[in-house]
Amino acid sequence: MKKVEAIIRPFKLDEVKIALVNAGVVGMTVSEVRGFGRQKGQTERYRGSEYTVEFLQKLKIEIVIEDDQVDMVVEKVINAARTGEIGDGKIFVSPVERIIRIRTGEKDLEAV
């Protein structure tokens, strides 16, 4: 099993969700996060004053899937989240050792 974590722009969530659901992904976790990468924040104006927003708002999507689904899920996220501009985000893929469903005690793939 693998965990795919994608950091995306907030307004791309619906497109990513639809793409993943249509591809058969049955669950995901979405968190509001803040951070910066190569953008290093951005300068904005408010009432005539300039200020720098150092940590930009993003969303983190976490999906646990079978190993053979990784390439397909990554491709769906890329296609749905890409704008072509700096700040589109990142995708991280990590191994998952165990999963336990709290309610039933099911383990691993049965718990996904």
Jmol script that loads the backbone (N, CA, C; Angstrom):
load data "model"
ATOM      1  N   MET A   1       0.842  -1.177   0.000  1.00  0.00           N
ATOM      2  CA  MET A   1       0.000   0.000   0.000  1.00  0.00           C
ATOM      3  C   MET A   1       0.887   1.240   0.000  1.00  0.00           C
ATOM      4  N   LYS A   2       0.348   2.300  -0.579  1.00  0.00           N
ATOM      5  CA  LYS A   2       1.067   3.568  -0.650  1.00  0.00           C
ATOM      6  C   LYS A   2       0.153   4.695  -0.198  1.00  0.00           C
ATOM      7  N   LYS A   3       0.793   5.744   0.305  1.00  0.00           N
ATOM      8  CA  LYS A   3       0.072   6.965   0.667  1.00  0.00           C
ATOM      9  C   LYS A   3       0.524   8.051  -0.296  1.00  0.00           C
ATOM     10  N   VAL A   4      -0.431   8.639  -0.984  1.00  0.00           N
ATOM     11  CA  VAL A   4      -0.154   9.742  -1.895  1.00  0.00           C
ATOM     12  C   VAL A   4      -0.617  11.014  -1.202  1.00  0.00           C
ATOM     13  N   GLU A   5       0.316  11.944  -1.019  1.00  0.00           N
ATOM     14  CA  GLU A   5      -0.001  13.249  -0.444  1.00  0.00           C
ATOM     15  C   GLU A   5       0.204  14.286  -1.535  1.00  0.00           C
ATOM     16  N   ALA A   6      -0.812  15.086  -1.774  1.00  0.00           N
ATOM     17  CA  ALA A   6      -0.719  16.120  -2.797  1.00  0.00           C
ATOM     18  C   ALA A   6      -1.004  17.469  -2.157  1.00  0.00           C
ATOM     19  N   ILE A   7      -0.119  18.417  -2.388  1.00  0.00           N
ATOM     20  CA  ILE A   7      -0.322  19.798  -1.949  1.00  0.00           C
ATOM     21  C   ILE A   7      -0.787  20.555  -3.188  1.00  0.00           C
ATOM     22  N   ILE A   8      -2.004  21.109  -3.126  1.00  0.00           N
ATOM     23  CA  ILE A   8      -2.592  21.746  -4.307  1.00  0.00           C
ATOM     24  C   ILE A   8      -3.154  23.122  -3.960  1.00  0.00           C
ATOM     25  N   ARG A   9      -3.495  23.862  -5.005  1.00  0.00           N
ATOM     26  CA  ARG A   9      -4.183  25.147  -4.814  1.00  0.00           C
ATOM     27  C   ARG A   9      -5.623  24.866  -4.366  1.00  0.00           C
ATOM     28  N   PRO A  10      -6.145  25.663  -3.424  1.00  0.00           N
ATOM     29  CA  PRO A  10      -7.494  25.402  -2.904  1.00  0.00           C
ATOM     30  C   PRO A  10      -8.588  25.355  -3.969  1.00  0.00           C
ATOM     31  N   PHE A  11      -8.521  26.214  -4.982  1.00  0.00           N
ATOM     32  CA  PHE A  11      -9.608  26.244  -5.963  1.00  0.00           C
ATOM     33  C   PHE A  11      -9.585  25.045  -6.913  1.00  0.00           C
ATOM     34  N   LYS A  12      -8.572  24.195  -6.815  1.00  0.00           N
ATOM     35  CA  LYS A  12      -8.482  23.009  -7.658  1.00  0.00           C
ATOM     36  C   LYS A  12      -9.068  21.764  -6.989  1.00  0.00           C
ATOM     37  N   LEU A  13      -9.530  21.888  -5.749  1.00  0.00           N
ATOM     38  CA  LEU A  13     -10.014  20.725  -5.004  1.00  0.00           C
ATOM     39  C   LEU A  13     -11.142  19.997  -5.725  1.00  0.00           C
ATOM     40  N   ASP A  14     -12.151  20.701  -6.185  1.00  0.00           N
ATOM     41  CA  ASP A  14     -13.285  20.029  -6.832  1.00  0.00           C
ATOM     42  C   ASP A  14     -12.852  19.239  -8.056  1.00  0.00           C
ATOM     43  N   GLU A  15     -11.982  19.813  -8.869  1.00  0.00           N
ATOM     44  CA  GLU A  15     -11.511  19.112 -10.070  1.00  0.00           C
ATOM     45  C   GLU A  15     -10.739  17.849  -9.695  1.00  0.00           C
ATOM     46  N   VAL A  16      -9.886  17.949  -8.683  1.00  0.00           N
ATOM     47  CA  VAL A  16      -9.102  16.796  -8.250  1.00  0.00           C
ATOM     48  C   VAL A  16     -10.018  15.726  -7.681  1.00  0.00           C
ATOM     49  N   LYS A  17     -10.964  16.126  -6.847  1.00  0.00           N
ATOM     50  CA  LYS A  17     -11.893  15.167  -6.233  1.00  0.00           C
ATOM     51  C   LYS A  17     -12.693  14.429  -7.297  1.00  0.00           C
ATOM     52  N   ILE A  18     -13.236  15.154  -8.254  1.00  0.00           N
ATOM     53  CA  ILE A  18     -14.027  14.531  -9.319  1.00  0.00           C
ATOM     54  C   ILE A  18     -13.175  13.549 -10.112  1.00  0.00           C
ATOM     55  N   ALA A  19     -11.949  13.939 -10.448  1.00  0.00           N
ATOM     56  CA  ALA A  19     -11.060  13.054 -11.210  1.00  0.00           C
ATOM     57  C   ALA A  19     -10.766  11.773 -10.437  1.00  0.00           C
ATOM     58  N   LEU A  20     -10.516  11.899  -9.136  1.00  0.00           N
ATOM     59  CA  LEU A  20     -10.188  10.722  -8.337  1.00  0.00           C
ATOM     60  C   LEU A  20     -11.399   9.822  -8.118  1.00  0.00           C
ATOM     61  N   VAL A  21     -12.552  10.407  -7.844  1.00  0.00           N
ATOM     62  CA  VAL A  21     -13.761   9.607  -7.655  1.00  0.00           C
ATOM     63  C   VAL A  21     -14.113   8.870  -8.946  1.00  0.00           C
ATOM     64  N   ASN A  22     -14.007   9.546 -10.079  1.00  0.00           N
ATOM     65  CA  ASN A  22     -14.273   8.901 -11.371  1.00  0.00           C
ATOM     66  C   ASN A  22     -13.279   7.785 -11.672  1.00  0.00           C
ATOM     67  N   ALA A  23     -12.097   7.853 -11.073  1.00  0.00           N
ATOM     68  CA  ALA A  23     -11.076   6.823 -11.271  1.00  0.00           C
ATOM     69  C   ALA A  23     -11.223   5.673 -10.272  1.00  0.00           C
ATOM     70  N   GLY A  24     -12.192   5.765  -9.360  1.00  0.00           N
ATOM     71  CA  GLY A  24     -12.446   4.678  -8.425  1.00  0.00           C
ATOM     72  C   GLY A  24     -11.837   4.836  -7.048  1.00  0.00           C
ATOM     73  N   VAL A  25     -11.278   5.984  -6.737  1.00  0.00           N
ATOM     74  CA  VAL A  25     -10.742   6.216  -5.387  1.00  0.00           C
ATOM     75  C   VAL A  25     -11.918   6.364  -4.436  1.00  0.00           C
ATOM     76  N   VAL A  26     -11.891   5.593  -3.342  1.00  0.00           N
ATOM     77  CA  VAL A  26     -13.054   5.557  -2.454  1.00  0.00           C
ATOM     78  C   VAL A  26     -12.956   6.468  -1.238  1.00  0.00           C
ATOM     79  N   GLY A  27     -11.816   7.082  -0.993  1.00  0.00           N
ATOM     80  CA  GLY A  27     -11.717   7.962   0.153  1.00  0.00           C
ATOM     81  C   GLY A  27     -10.470   8.817   0.106  1.00  0.00           C
ATOM     82  N   MET A  28     -10.550   9.947   0.760  1.00  0.00           N
ATOM     83  CA  MET A  28      -9.399  10.839   0.855  1.00  0.00           C
ATOM     84  C   MET A  28      -9.587  11.735   2.066  1.00  0.00           C
ATOM     85  N   THR A  29      -8.489  12.279   2.538  1.00  0.00           N
ATOM     86  CA  THR A  29      -8.512  13.242   3.628  1.00  0.00           C
ATOM     87  C   THR A  29      -7.987  14.561   3.081  1.00  0.00           C
ATOM     88  N   VAL A  30      -8.667  15.648   3.401  1.00  0.00           N
ATOM     89  CA  VAL A  30      -8.268  16.969   2.927  1.00  0.00           C
ATOM     90  C   VAL A  30      -8.030  17.862   4.142  1.00  0.00           C
ATOM     91  N   SER A  31      -6.876  18.528   4.156  1.00  0.00           N
ATOM     92  CA  SER A  31      -6.525  19.436   5.244  1.00  0.00           C
ATOM     93  C   SER A  31      -6.117  20.781   4.670  1.00  0.00           C
ATOM     94  N   GLU A  32      -6.470  21.847   5.386  1.00  0.00           N
ATOM     95  CA  GLU A  32      -5.982  23.172   5.017  1.00  0.00           C
ATOM     96  C   GLU A  32      -4.591  23.325   5.598  1.00  0.00           C
ATOM     97  N   VAL A  33      -3.636  23.701   4.750  1.00  0.00           N
ATOM     98  CA  VAL A  33      -2.257  23.872   5.189  1.00  0.00           C
ATOM     99  C   VAL A  33      -1.731  25.205   4.683  1.00  0.00           C
ATOM    100  N   ARG A  34      -0.609  25.633   5.222  1.00  0.00           N
ATOM    101  CA  ARG A  34       0.043  26.869   4.781  1.00  0.00           C
ATOM    102  C   ARG A  34       1.513  26.564   4.591  1.00  0.00           C
ATOM    103  N   GLY A  35       2.115  27.181   3.592  1.00  0.00           N
ATOM    104  CA  GLY A  35       3.531  26.957   3.373  1.00  0.00           C
ATOM    105  C   GLY A  35       4.044  27.761   2.198  1.00  0.00           C
ATOM    106  N   PHE A  36       5.300  27.514   1.868  1.00  0.00           N
ATOM    107  CA  PHE A  36       5.876  28.162   0.697  1.00  0.00           C
ATOM    108  C   PHE A  36       6.921  27.246   0.093  1.00  0.00           C
ATOM    109  N   GLY A  37       7.166  27.462  -1.165  1.00  0.00           N
ATOM    110  CA  GLY A  37       8.203  26.728  -1.879  1.00  0.00           C
ATOM    111  C   GLY A  37       9.014  27.738  -2.663  1.00  0.00           C
ATOM    112  N   ARG A  38       9.122  27.501  -3.953  1.00  0.00           N
ATOM    113  CA  ARG A  38       9.885  28.422  -4.794  1.00  0.00           C
ATOM    114  C   ARG A  38       9.242  29.794  -4.890  1.00  0.00           C
ATOM    115  N   GLN A  39       7.934  29.862  -4.647  1.00  0.00           N
ATOM    116  CA  GLN A  39       7.236  31.149  -4.687  1.00  0.00           C
ATOM    117  C   GLN A  39       7.754  32.096  -3.625  1.00  0.00           C
ATOM    118  N   LYS A  40       8.143  31.554  -2.483  1.00  0.00           N
ATOM    119  CA  LYS A  40       8.604  32.332  -1.335  1.00  0.00           C
ATOM    120  C   LYS A  40       7.589  33.395  -0.925  1.00  0.00           C
ATOM    121  N   GLY A  41       6.314  33.050  -0.944  1.00  0.00           N
ATOM    122  CA  GLY A  41       5.266  33.988  -0.572  1.00  0.00           C
ATOM    123  C   GLY A  41       4.916  34.902  -1.727  1.00  0.00           C
ATOM    124  N   GLN A  42       4.098  35.882  -1.443  1.00  0.00           N
ATOM    125  CA  GLN A  42       3.719  36.835  -2.483  1.00  0.00           C
ATOM    126  C   GLN A  42       3.434  38.183  -1.850  1.00  0.00           C
ATOM    127  N   THR A  43       3.604  39.236  -2.630  1.00  0.00           N
ATOM    128  CA  THR A  43       3.353  40.590  -2.153  1.00  0.00           C
ATOM    129  C   THR A  43       1.934  40.989  -2.521  1.00  0.00           C
ATOM    130  N   GLU A  44       1.203  41.526  -1.561  1.00  0.00           N
ATOM    131  CA  GLU A  44      -0.162  41.979  -1.788  1.00  0.00           C
ATOM    132  C   GLU A  44      -0.303  43.412  -1.295  1.00  0.00           C
ATOM    133  N   ARG A  45      -1.371  44.055  -1.752  1.00  0.00           N
ATOM    134  CA  ARG A  45      -1.654  45.420  -1.319  1.00  0.00           C
ATOM    135  C   ARG A  45      -2.985  45.429  -0.571  1.00  0.00           C
ATOM    136  N   TYR A  46      -3.001  46.173   0.527  1.00  0.00           N
ATOM    137  CA  TYR A  46      -4.223  46.340   1.306  1.00  0.00           C
ATOM    138  C   TYR A  46      -4.283  47.786   1.764  1.00  0.00           C
ATOM    139  N   ARG A  47      -5.298  48.494   1.322  1.00  0.00           N
ATOM    140  CA  ARG A  47      -5.491  49.908   1.661  1.00  0.00           C
ATOM    141  C   ARG A  47      -4.236  50.739   1.383  1.00  0.00           C
ATOM    142  N   GLY A  48      -3.629  50.499   0.245  1.00  0.00           N
ATOM    143  CA  GLY A  48      -2.479  51.276  -0.172  1.00  0.00           C
ATOM    144  C   GLY A  48      -1.143  50.827   0.377  1.00  0.00           C
ATOM    145  N   SER A  49      -1.148  49.884   1.304  1.00  0.00           N
ATOM    146  CA  SER A  49       0.106  49.403   1.881  1.00  0.00           C
ATOM    147  C   SER A  49       0.453  48.036   1.301  1.00  0.00           C
ATOM    148  N   GLU A  50       1.733  47.856   1.017  1.00  0.00           N
ATOM    149  CA  GLU A  50       2.194  46.559   0.553  1.00  0.00           C
ATOM    150  C   GLU A  50       2.627  45.719   1.733  1.00  0.00           C
ATOM    151  N   TYR A  51       2.322  44.443   1.668  1.00  0.00           N
ATOM    152  CA  TYR A  51       2.810  43.512   2.679  1.00  0.00           C
ATOM    153  C   TYR A  51       3.056  42.170   2.009  1.00  0.00           C
ATOM    154  N   THR A  52       3.884  41.362   2.633  1.00  0.00           N
ATOM    155  CA  THR A  52       4.240  40.065   2.067  1.00  0.00           C
ATOM    156  C   THR A  52       3.540  38.963   2.842  1.00  0.00           C
ATOM    157  N   VAL A  53       2.864  38.107   2.096  1.00  0.00           N
ATOM    158  CA  VAL A  53       2.269  36.905   2.672  1.00  0.00           C
ATOM    159  C   VAL A  53       3.314  35.807   2.510  1.00  0.00           C
ATOM    160  N   GLU A  54       3.943  35.409   3.614  1.00  0.00           N
ATOM    161  CA  GLU A  54       5.043  34.450   3.529  1.00  0.00           C
ATOM    162  C   GLU A  54       4.560  33.010   3.387  1.00  0.00           C
ATOM    163  N   PHE A  55       3.472  32.670   4.041  1.00  0.00           N
ATOM    164  CA  PHE A  55       2.943  31.312   3.964  1.00  0.00           C
ATOM    165  C   PHE A  55       1.630  31.348   3.200  1.00  0.00           C
ATOM    166  N   LEU A  56       1.607  30.689   2.049  1.00  0.00           N
ATOM    167  CA  LEU A  56       0.428  30.690   1.198  1.00  0.00           C
ATOM    168  C   LEU A  56      -0.512  29.556   1.589  1.00  0.00           C
ATOM    169  N   GLN A  57      -1.806  29.805   1.425  1.00  0.00           N
ATOM    170  CA  GLN A  57      -2.794  28.781   1.739  1.00  0.00           C
ATOM    171  C   GLN A  57      -2.821  27.735   0.638  1.00  0.00           C
ATOM    172  N   LYS A  58      -2.776  26.489   1.042  1.00  0.00           N
ATOM    173  CA  LYS A  58      -2.859  25.347   0.143  1.00  0.00           C
ATOM    174  C   LYS A  58      -3.755  24.305   0.786  1.00  0.00           C
ATOM    175  N   LEU A  59      -4.054  23.253   0.041  1.00  0.00           N
ATOM    176  CA  LEU A  59      -4.765  22.103   0.578  1.00  0.00           C
ATOM    177  C   LEU A  59      -3.869  20.886   0.449  1.00  0.00           C
ATOM    178  N   LYS A  60      -3.932  20.012   1.451  1.00  0.00           N
ATOM    179  CA  LYS A  60      -3.205  18.747   1.375  1.00  0.00           C
ATOM    180  C   LYS A  60      -4.238  17.629   1.282  1.00  0.00           C
ATOM    181  N   ILE A  61      -4.109  16.833   0.236  1.00  0.00           N
ATOM    182  CA  ILE A  61      -4.977  15.673   0.030  1.00  0.00           C
ATOM    183  C   ILE A  61      -4.149  14.439   0.338  1.00  0.00           C
ATOM    184  N   GLU A  62      -4.704  13.548   1.150  1.00  0.00           N
ATOM    185  CA  GLU A  62      -4.026  12.295   1.475  1.00  0.00           C
ATOM    186  C   GLU A  62      -4.902  11.136   1.023  1.00  0.00           C
ATOM    187  N   ILE A  63      -4.298  10.202   0.282  1.00  0.00           N
ATOM    188  CA  ILE A  63      -5.024   9.060  -0.271  1.00  0.00           C
ATOM    189  C   ILE A  63      -4.172   7.819  -0.038  1.00  0.00           C
ATOM    190  N   VAL A  64      -4.766   6.766   0.503  1.00  0.00           N
ATOM    191  CA  VAL A  64      -4.064   5.500   0.656  1.00  0.00           C
ATOM    192  C   VAL A  64      -4.648   4.534  -0.365  1.00  0.00           C
ATOM    193  N   ILE A  65      -3.753   3.952  -1.165  1.00  0.00           N
ATOM    194  CA  ILE A  65      -4.184   3.104  -2.278  1.00  0.00           C
ATOM    195  C   ILE A  65      -3.269   1.887  -2.398  1.00  0.00           C
ATOM    196  N   GLU A  66      -3.687   0.959  -3.240  1.00  0.00           N
ATOM    197  CA  GLU A  66      -2.854  -0.204  -3.537  1.00  0.00           C
ATOM    198  C   GLU A  66      -1.685   0.233  -4.411  1.00  0.00           C
ATOM    199  N   ASP A  67      -0.602  -0.506  -4.335  1.00  0.00           N
ATOM    200  CA  ASP A  67       0.619  -0.159  -5.069  1.00  0.00           C
ATOM    201  C   ASP A  67       0.375   0.030  -6.561  1.00  0.00           C
ATOM    202  N   ASP A  68      -0.462  -0.821  -7.154  1.00  0.00           N
ATOM    203  CA  ASP A  68      -0.658  -0.759  -8.605  1.00  0.00           C
ATOM    204  C   ASP A  68      -1.506   0.426  -9.063  1.00  0.00           C
ATOM    205  N   GLN A  69      -2.066   1.188  -8.135  1.00  0.00           N
ATOM    206  CA  GLN A  69      -2.878   2.357  -8.482  1.00  0.00           C
ATOM    207  C   GLN A  69      -2.098   3.671  -8.430  1.00  0.00           C
ATOM    208  N   VAL A  70      -0.859   3.624  -7.957  1.00  0.00           N
ATOM    209  CA  VAL A  70      -0.101   4.848  -7.703  1.00  0.00           C
ATOM    210  C   VAL A  70       0.056   5.706  -8.952  1.00  0.00           C
ATOM    211  N   ASP A  71       0.536   5.123 -10.032  1.00  0.00           N
ATOM    212  CA  ASP A  71       0.783   5.909 -11.245  1.00  0.00           C
ATOM    213  C   ASP A  71      -0.496   6.551 -11.764  1.00  0.00           C
ATOM    214  N   MET A  72      -1.594   5.810 -11.739  1.00  0.00           N
ATOM    215  CA  MET A  72      -2.872   6.333 -12.212  1.00  0.00           C
ATOM    216  C   MET A  72      -3.347   7.493 -11.337  1.00  0.00           C
ATOM    217  N   VAL A  73      -3.263   7.347 -10.016  1.00  0.00           N
ATOM    218  CA  VAL A  73      -3.705   8.399  -9.099  1.00  0.00           C
ATOM    219  C   VAL A  73      -2.839   9.642  -9.249  1.00  0.00           C
ATOM    220  N   VAL A  74      -1.533   9.457  -9.327  1.00  0.00           N
ATOM    221  CA  VAL A  74      -0.627  10.595  -9.507  1.00  0.00           C
ATOM    222  C   VAL A  74      -0.964  11.336 -10.796  1.00  0.00           C
ATOM    223  N   GLU A  75      -1.194  10.608 -11.870  1.00  0.00           N
ATOM    224  CA  GLU A  75      -1.525  11.228 -13.153  1.00  0.00           C
ATOM    225  C   GLU A  75      -2.840  12.003 -13.081  1.00  0.00           C
ATOM    226  N   LYS A  76      -3.837  11.442 -12.407  1.00  0.00           N
ATOM    227  CA  LYS A  76      -5.137  12.131 -12.256  1.00  0.00           C
ATOM    228  C   LYS A  76      -4.976  13.429 -11.481  1.00  0.00           C
ATOM    229  N   VAL A  77      -4.192  13.407 -10.411  1.00  0.00           N
ATOM    230  CA  VAL A  77      -3.970  14.619  -9.609  1.00  0.00           C
ATOM    231  C   VAL A  77      -3.239  15.666 -10.434  1.00  0.00           C
ATOM    232  N   ILE A  78      -2.197  15.251 -11.135  1.00  0.00           N
ATOM    233  CA  ILE A  78      -1.433  16.204 -11.952  1.00  0.00           C
ATOM    234  C   ILE A  78      -2.345  16.862 -12.987  1.00  0.00           C
ATOM    235  N   ASN A  79      -3.105  16.060 -13.709  1.00  0.00           N
ATOM    236  CA  ASN A  79      -3.959  16.611 -14.764  1.00  0.00           C
ATOM    237  C   ASN A  79      -5.035  17.546 -14.223  1.00  0.00           C
ATOM    238  N   ALA A  80      -5.568  17.237 -13.040  1.00  0.00           N
ATOM    239  CA  ALA A  80      -6.643  18.056 -12.483  1.00  0.00           C
ATOM    240  C   ALA A  80      -6.132  19.303 -11.757  1.00  0.00           C
ATOM    241  N   ALA A  81      -4.925  19.255 -11.202  1.00  0.00           N
ATOM    242  CA  ALA A  81      -4.442  20.353 -10.363  1.00  0.00           C
ATOM    243  C   ALA A  81      -3.523  21.321 -11.099  1.00  0.00           C
ATOM    244  N   ARG A  82      -3.042  20.956 -12.264  1.00  0.00           N
ATOM    245  CA  ARG A  82      -2.054  21.788 -12.963  1.00  0.00           C
ATOM    246  C   ARG A  82      -2.681  23.043 -13.557  1.00  0.00           C
ATOM    247  N   THR A  83      -2.037  24.186 -13.297  1.00  0.00           N
ATOM    248  CA  THR A  83      -2.397  25.437 -13.974  1.00  0.00           C
ATOM    249  C   THR A  83      -1.268  25.878 -14.896  1.00  0.00           C
ATOM    250  N   GLY A  84      -0.073  25.332 -14.681  1.00  0.00           N
ATOM    251  CA  GLY A  84       1.089  25.728 -15.456  1.00  0.00           C
ATOM    252  C   GLY A  84       1.858  26.889 -14.852  1.00  0.00           C
ATOM    253  N   GLU A  85       1.374  27.388 -13.729  1.00  0.00           N
ATOM    254  CA  GLU A  85       2.019  28.518 -13.051  1.00  0.00           C
ATOM    255  C   GLU A  85       2.804  28.013 -11.841  1.00  0.00           C
ATOM    256  N   ILE A  86       3.776  28.792 -11.408  1.00  0.00           N
ATOM    257  CA  ILE A  86       4.515  28.457 -10.200  1.00  0.00           C
ATOM    258  C   ILE A  86       3.533  28.404  -9.031  1.00  0.00           C
ATOM    259  N   GLY A  87       3.706  27.417  -8.149  1.00  0.00           N
ATOM    260  CA  GLY A  87       2.819  27.277  -6.995  1.00  0.00           C
ATOM    261  C   GLY A  87       1.736  26.235  -7.172  1.00  0.00           C
ATOM    262  N   ASP A  88       1.820  25.422  -8.233  1.00  0.00           N
ATOM    263  CA  ASP A  88       0.815  24.379  -8.451  1.00  0.00           C
ATOM    264  C   ASP A  88       0.860  23.289  -7.389  1.00  0.00           C
ATOM    265  N   GLY A  89       1.995  23.092  -6.737  1.00  0.00           N
ATOM    266  CA  GLY A  89       2.059  22.137  -5.640  1.00  0.00           C
ATOM    267  C   GLY A  89       3.035  21.006  -5.872  1.00  0.00           C
ATOM    268  N   LYS A  90       2.922  20.002  -5.020  1.00  0.00           N
ATOM    269  CA  LYS A  90       3.806  18.839  -5.043  1.00  0.00           C
ATOM    270  C   LYS A  90       2.986  17.591  -4.740  1.00  0.00           C
ATOM    271  N   ILE A  91       3.551  16.441  -5.139  1.00  0.00           N
ATOM    272  CA  ILE A  91       2.970  15.141  -4.802  1.00  0.00           C
ATOM    273  C   ILE A  91       4.072  14.306  -4.161  1.00  0.00           C
ATOM    274  N   PHE A  92       3.737  13.668  -3.046  1.00  0.00           N
ATOM    275  CA  PHE A  92       4.665  12.789  -2.336  1.00  0.00           C
ATOM    276  C   PHE A  92       4.043  11.396  -2.257  1.00  0.00           C
ATOM    277  N   VAL A  93       4.832  10.366  -2.501  1.00  0.00           N
ATOM    278  CA  VAL A  93       4.366   8.980  -2.410  1.00  0.00           C
ATOM    279  C   VAL A  93       5.220   8.272  -1.368  1.00  0.00           C
ATOM    280  N   SER A  94       4.550   7.652  -0.387  1.00  0.00           N
ATOM    281  CA  SER A  94       5.242   6.980   0.715  1.00  0.00           C
ATOM    282  C   SER A  94       4.652   5.594   0.928  1.00  0.00           C
ATOM    283  N   PRO A  95       5.452   4.665   1.439  1.00  0.00           N
ATOM    284  CA  PRO A  95       4.899   3.348   1.775  1.00  0.00           C
ATOM    285  C   PRO A  95       4.046   3.428   3.043  1.00  0.00           C
ATOM    286  N   VAL A  96       3.033   2.569   3.095  1.00  0.00           N
ATOM    287  CA  VAL A  96       2.177   2.455   4.279  1.00  0.00           C
ATOM    288  C   VAL A  96       2.330   1.032   4.799  1.00  0.00           C
ATOM    289  N   GLU A  97       2.733   0.895   6.042  1.00  0.00           N
ATOM    290  CA  GLU A  97       2.976  -0.432   6.606  1.00  0.00           C
ATOM    291  C   GLU A  97       1.707  -1.124   7.062  1.00  0.00           C
ATOM    292  N   ARG A  98       0.840  -0.403   7.755  1.00  0.00           N
ATOM    293  CA  ARG A  98      -0.378  -1.029   8.286  1.00  0.00           C
ATOM    294  C   ARG A  98      -1.511  -0.021   8.304  1.00  0.00           C
ATOM    295  N   ILE A  99      -2.720  -0.540   8.175  1.00  0.00           N
ATOM    296  CA  ILE A  99      -3.937   0.259   8.341  1.00  0.00           C
ATOM    297  C   ILE A  99      -4.875  -0.559   9.206  1.00  0.00           C
ATOM    298  N   ILE A 100      -5.491   0.073  10.164  1.00  0.00           N
ATOM    299  CA  ILE A 100      -6.494  -0.582  11.012  1.00  0.00           C
ATOM    300  C   ILE A 100      -7.715   0.312  11.069  1.00  0.00           C
ATOM    301  N   ARG A 101      -8.875  -0.233  10.712  1.00  0.00           N
ATOM    302  CA  ARG A 101     -10.126   0.515  10.847  1.00  0.00           C
ATOM    303  C   ARG A 101     -10.551   0.427  12.312  1.00  0.00           C
ATOM    304  N   ILE A 102     -10.707   1.554  12.952  1.00  0.00           N
ATOM    305  CA  ILE A 102     -11.002   1.598  14.383  1.00  0.00           C
ATOM    306  C   ILE A 102     -12.338   0.924  14.695  1.00  0.00           C
ATOM    307  N   ARG A 103     -13.358   1.212  13.900  1.00  0.00           N
ATOM    308  CA  ARG A 103     -14.703   0.696  14.196  1.00  0.00           C
ATOM    309  C   ARG A 103     -14.777  -0.818  14.181  1.00  0.00           C
ATOM    310  N   THR A 104     -14.146  -1.471  13.184  1.00  0.00           N
ATOM    311  CA  THR A 104     -14.321  -2.909  13.004  1.00  0.00           C
ATOM    312  C   THR A 104     -13.077  -3.733  13.319  1.00  0.00           C
ATOM    313  N   GLY A 105     -11.938  -3.091  13.373  1.00  0.00           N
ATOM    314  CA  GLY A 105     -10.702  -3.826  13.576  1.00  0.00           C
ATOM    315  C   GLY A 105     -10.134  -4.412  12.295  1.00  0.00           C
ATOM    316  N   GLU A 106     -10.776  -4.143  11.153  1.00  0.00           N
ATOM    317  CA  GLU A 106     -10.261  -4.642   9.879  1.00  0.00           C
ATOM    318  C   GLU A 106      -8.857  -4.088   9.665  1.00  0.00           C
ATOM    319  N   LYS A 107      -8.058  -4.879   8.930  1.00  0.00           N
ATOM    320  CA  LYS A 107      -6.667  -4.486   8.749  1.00  0.00           C
ATOM    321  C   LYS A 107      -6.304  -4.410   7.272  1.00  0.00           C
ATOM    322  N   ASP A 108      -5.339  -3.533   7.001  1.00  0.00           N
ATOM    323  CA  ASP A 108      -4.709  -3.359   5.702  1.00  0.00           C
ATOM    324  C   ASP A 108      -5.729  -3.081   4.586  1.00  0.00           C
ATOM    325  N   LEU A 109      -5.712  -3.818   3.475  1.00  0.00           N
ATOM    326  CA  LEU A 109      -6.571  -3.476   2.346  1.00  0.00           C
ATOM    327  C   LEU A 109      -8.058  -3.526   2.694  1.00  0.00           C
ATOM    328  N   GLU A 110      -8.451  -4.398   3.602  1.00  0.00           N
ATOM    329  CA  GLU A 110      -9.853  -4.440   4.021  1.00  0.00           C
ATOM    330  C   GLU A 110     -10.270  -3.152   4.730  1.00  0.00           C
ATOM    331  N   ALA A 111      -9.315  -2.482   5.351  1.00  0.00           N
ATOM    332  CA  ALA A 111      -9.604  -1.273   6.108  1.00  0.00           C
ATOM    333  C   ALA A 111      -9.642  -0.023   5.232  1.00  0.00           C
ATOM    334  N   VAL A 112      -9.124  -0.111   4.010  1.00  0.00           N
ATOM    335  CA  VAL A 112      -9.131   1.048   3.121  1.00  0.00           C
ATOM    336  C   VAL A 112     -10.511   1.172   2.602  1.00  0.00           C
TER     337      VAL A 112
END
end "model"
wireframe off; spacefill off
backbone 0.3
color backbone group
